[in-house]
């Protein structure tokens, strides 16, 4: 994304995926204890440490929505990084809209 941030291709793809909604870091097709699930969870934790993702936690105002145990959401900072990357590349696609 930004050269100063230095994100890998996997991290960029995960941020793009987070635009659509909560990212479940342990996908159903993966073994929950397997290497692929651990690697994906590590990427989510790294992005959360940078402030680009945050852990989804059940809250009373969400009207019964229960996030998966390893779900992460895009933060405002993460949204701006994805937006600036799309503008820098001149990528045409659906407009970016905040969901919260």
N, C-alpha and C positions, 0 to 999 in steps of 0.2 A: 504494500500500500504506500505509505510514505517512507522514503528512504531512511528517515531518522528513526522510524519505528522498527523497521526491519522484520516484517512478517514473512513467514514461510508460505509456500503455496497451499499447504494444508490449512494453515490458520486463515488465509484469505478465503478459501472455500468454505470454511466453517462460519466465518462472518457473513458471507453471502447467503448461506443457508439460514442464518439467524434472522435475516430480513423477513422471511416468510412466517416465522413464529418461533416458539421455544425450541431449542435444540436439545434433543435427548442424546446425551453423550454416549450412552450404551444403547445402541440400536437393537431392535428385536432380532435381526438376522445374525447378530454377533453373539458369541458365547460371552456371558457377563464376566467371566473370569479369564477370558482369552486375551491374547496379546493385542489384537485389534481394538478391543474395548478399552484396554488400559491406555493404549496410545492416544485414542480419541479423547478419553477423559483427561489425560495429561495436557493435551492441547487446550481443552476447555479451561482447565485450572490455570494454565499459563496466561490465557487471554483474560481470565477473571483477575489475575494478579496485575495485569496491565490496565485494568479498569475498562476493558472493551466488552466484557460479558459480566453478568451477575447471576448468582444462583437464584433459581425460581423457588420461592417458598410459599406454601399455602397461607393465605391471609383471609380474614373474615369477610373483607369486601369483595372477594372474587366469586361469590355466589356459588360455592360448592365445587369450583374447579380445583382439582387436585393434580399438581404437576407430577410428572414422573420423578423418581428419587434423584436422578442425575440430570435434571433439566436446567438449562442456562438460557438467559434472555440477553438480548442486545441492549447495551446502555446507550445513553445519549452520546457519549464519546465514541463508542463503537459505531453508532449510526453515522456520525460525522466523518469518521475515517472511511467507511464504505462509500459514503456520498462523494467525498473528495476524490477517492480513487476512481470512481465511475466518471466524474467530471474530467479528471486528468486524462483518462484513456479515451474520452470522447465516446463512451459506450452508449448506444441507444438502447433503450429498453423501457419497461414499464416505469412510471414515475415512482420515486421513493416516497413513501408515506409513513409517518410514525403511527404505530398502533396503540400507543399509550399516551 
